[in-house]
Amino acid sequence: MADQLPGAPPSLPPGAAAAEPVVPGALATSRATLSVYQSLFEARWPQLTNRHVRALAWLLDAPDLLDPASPHWQGRIATLGAISPATYDWLTALDRDPAPLEAALGAKHISRLGLYAEKLMAFYFAAQGQLVAHGLQVRADRTDTIGEFDFLLREGADLVHIEFATKFYLLDGADNFNGLIGPNLADTLGLKMRKIFDKQLSLSQHPAAQAVLPQPVTRAQALVKGWLFYPDGVQPMHGISQQHCHGFWMTQTQAQDLPVQQYAIMPRLQWLAPLKTQDGIHRATLLEQLGEQEAPVMIAALEEKGEWLVEQRRGFIVPDGWRAQAAQRRHEGVLPA
């Protein structure tokens, strides 16, 4: 089961979808026909029902969020490449018996989506025989942590450093990386990538890292997966993969016009893969629950497929004042203008 290590960009991998045309208006986006990516994922992985295995399959098979071939990233973006038949079979078998994966995740509750995704990837890299270290901290002394290696991987005789991120951003205003804002208004794609490039990818060059590294790092790159959400249809952007996973965002007031069908409010740890569930709620119940929310929530519109409800499209529903709050945080300098 020796798939390609994160590295040079391959051709379009299985499961990657061409970018959808721009559909004007958030409501038009929400009423769009079955999303290209969600339908491809279900067609490719109909046998997967365990939510952890589905999340891992998405991490391995989803289109890259950032375009590894874009000159903007100067070769510092990694890609996993296409899934091999052996890995496809391995994931299928893992869905039938997920006990090894569940044991690796541990019994302790995981609240952070990033940590959950890292644990899934660590399980995969270990199964590949590539994992040297996961979450290896670099300290100047007992109280001063310099940084942490997300993954150190074996590539032949070389040691590769991979910084891993799963991100979810909403486009607000400017068509640049700082216009892609986290739903809780805490960061932007521009800020995140600046931190990765300026600090995290150079960690192996710090003198304190030499004490924990088994050998010099040959290559350091960022592997970034995620979804972007748009109020007025997908807007192409240099550096963003044309095939990236995407959805819509709208306000609670706009959500009153959502079409009548089954929905789900998605728990944070289920944001990765397209949702497959047996528990949907009707539009009226959704709107009632949305009215109780004071923070953005992700929803999935569902369609019936046999005994299952599968994700048709997804989007964030934000408070009516969310955009004004984003503008205020830019004015205060919390977020870049």
Residue pairs with C-beta under 8 A, 6 or more apart in sequence:
1 84
1 86
1 87
1 90
1 127
1 128
2 84
2 86
2 128
2 129
3 60
3 80
3 81
3 83
3 84
3 86
3 87
3 128
4 10
4 80
4 81
4 82
5 130
5 153
5 155
5 160
6 78
6 79
6 80
6 153
6 160
6 162
6 221
6 223
7 78
7 79
7 81
7 155
7 160
7 219
7 221
8 68
8 79
9 64
9 67
9 68
9 69
9 79
10 79
10 81
10 82
11 82
12 243
13 61
13 63
13 80
13 81
13 82
13 83
14 44
14 61
14 82
14 83
15 37
15 40
15 41
15 44
15 61
15 62
15 63
15 83
16 62
16 63
16 243
17 36
17 37
17 40
17 63
17 243
18 36
18 242
18 243
19 234
19 236
19 242
19 243
19 244
20 32
20 35
20 36
20 233
20 234
20 246
21 233
21 234
22 232
22 233
22 234
22 235
23 29
23 32
23 232
23 233
24 232
24 233
25 232
25 233
26 231
26 232
26 248
26 249
26 250
26 254
27 250
27 254
27 257
28 233
29 230
29 231
29 232
29 233
29 248
29 315
30 248
30 250
30 258
30 259
30 301
30 313
30 315
31 259
32 313
34 303
34 312
34 313
35 247
35 312
35 313
35 314
37 62
37 63
37 245
37 246
37 274
38 274
38 310
38 311
38 312
38 313
38 314
41 58
41 61
41 62
41 273
41 274
42 274
42 276
42 305
42 310
42 311
44 61
45 54
45 57
45 61
45 91
47 92
47 95
48 54
48 57
48 91
48 92
48 95
48 276
49 95
49 276
49 308
50 94
50 95
50 98
51 270
51 273
51 276
52 98
52 101
52 102
52 105
52 120
53 91
53 94
53 95
53 98
53 101
54 95
54 272
54 273
54 274
54 276
55 116
55 117
55 120
55 270
55 272
55 273
56 91
56 94
56 101
56 120
56 121
56 123
56 124
57 91
57 273
58 225
58 272
58 273
58 274
59 117
59 120
59 121
59 124
59 166
59 225
59 272
60 80
60 83
60 87
60 91
60 124
61 83
62 225
62 245
63 241
63 243
63 244
63 245
64 77
64 79
64 224
64 225
64 241
64 243
64 244
65 167
65 224
65 225
65 226
65 227
65 228
65 240
65 241
65 244
65 245
66 73
66 77
66 193
66 222
66 224
66 239
66 240
66 241
67 73
67 77
67 239
67 240
67 241
67 242
68 75
68 77
68 78
68 79
70 77
70 238
70 239
72 238
72 239
73 239
75 221
76 197
76 201
76 220
76 221
76 222
77 221
77 222
77 223
77 224
78 162
78 221
78 222
78 223
79 223
80 223
90 127
94 100
94 101
100 123
101 120
101 123
104 119
104 122
104 123
104 126
105 116
105 119
105 120
105 123
106 119
110 116
110 119
110 269
111 268
113 166
113 268
113 269
113 271
113 272
114 165
114 166
116 269
117 164
117 166
117 225
117 272
118 134
118 135
118 150
118 164
121 151
121 164
122 131
122 134
122 151
125 131
125 134
125 151
125 153
129 154
130 153
130 154
130 155
131 151
131 152
131 153
131 154
132 152
132 153
132 154
132 159
132 214
133 149
133 151
133 152
134 150
134 151
134 152
135 148
135 149
135 150
136 148
136 149
136 152
136 212
137 145
137 147
137 148
137 212
138 145
138 146
138 147
138 148
138 149
138 203
138 206
138 208
138 209
138 212
139 145
139 146
139 208
140 146
140 208
146 203
146 206
146 208
146 209
147 199
147 200
147 203
147 206
148 203
149 161
149 203
149 204
150 162
150 163
150 164
150 200
151 161
151 162
151 163
151 164
152 159
152 160
152 161
152 162
152 213
152 214
152 217
153 159
153 160
153 161
153 162
154 160
155 218
155 219
158 218
158 219
159 213
159 214
159 215
159 216
159 217
159 218
160 217
160 218
160 219
160 220
160 221
161 201
161 203
161 204
161 217
161 219
161 220
161 221
162 220
162 221
162 222
162 223
163 196
163 200
163 201
163 220
163 221
163 222
163 223
164 222
164 223
164 224
165 192
165 196
165 222
165 223
165 224
165 225
165 226
166 224
166 225
166 226
166 272
167 182
167 189
167 192
167 224
167 225
167 226
168 182
168 183
168 226
168 227
168 228
168 229
168 271
168 298
169 180
169 181
169 182
169 188
169 189
169 226
169 228
169 229
170 180
170 181
170 182
170 183
170 228
170 229
170 230
170 231
170 249
170 296
170 316
170 318
171 179
171 180
171 181
171 228
171 229
171 230
171 231
171 235
171 249
172 179
172 180
172 181
172 231
172 323
172 326
173 179
173 326
175 235
175 237
176 190
176 237
177 188
177 189
177 190
177 193
177 237
177 239
178 188
178 189
178 190
178 191
178 335
178 336
178 337
179 188
180 188
180 189
180 190
180 228
181 187
181 188
181 326
181 335
182 188
183 295
183 296
183 298
183 316
183 318
184 295
184 296
185 322
185 325
185 326
185 329
185 334
185 335
187 335
188 335
188 336
190 336
191 335
191 336
193 222
193 224
196 222
197 222
200 222
201 220
201 221
201 222
202 220
203 209
203 220
204 213
204 216
204 217
204 220
225 272
226 244
226 245
227 244
227 245
227 246
227 247
227 271
227 314
228 234
228 240
228 244
228 245
228 246
228 247
229 246
229 247
229 248
229 249
229 315
229 316
230 246
230 247
230 248
230 249
231 248
231 249
231 250
234 246
236 242
247 313
247 314
247 315
247 316
248 313
248 314
248 315
248 316
249 296
249 315
249 316
249 317
249 318
250 315
250 316
250 317
250 318
251 317
251 318
251 319
251 320
251 322
251 323
252 290
252 291
252 293
252 317
252 318
252 319
252 320
253 320
255 287
255 290
255 317
256 287
258 283
258 286
258 287
258 301
259 283
259 301
260 282
260 283
261 283
261 301
261 302
261 303
261 312
262 280
262 281
262 282
262 301
262 302
262 303
262 304
262 309
263 280
263 281
263 282
263 283
263 286
263 299
263 300
263 301
263 302
264 275
264 277
264 279
264 280
264 281
264 299
264 300
264 302
264 309
265 281
265 286
265 289
265 290
265 297
265 298
265 299
266 275
266 297
266 298
266 299
266 300
266 314
271 298
274 300
274 310
274 311
274 314
275 300
275 302
275 309
275 310
275 311
275 314
276 308
276 309
276 310
276 311
277 302
277 308
277 309
278 307
278 308
278 309
279 309
280 302
280 309
281 289
286 299
290 297
290 299
290 317
293 317
293 319
294 319
295 319
296 316
296 317
296 318
296 319
296 322
297 316
297 317
298 314
298 315
298 316
298 317
299 314
299 315
299 316
299 317
300 311
300 312
300 313
300 314
301 311
301 312
301 313
301 314
301 315
302 309
302 310
302 311
302 312
303 309
303 310
303 312
319 325
326 335
329 335
330 336
330 337
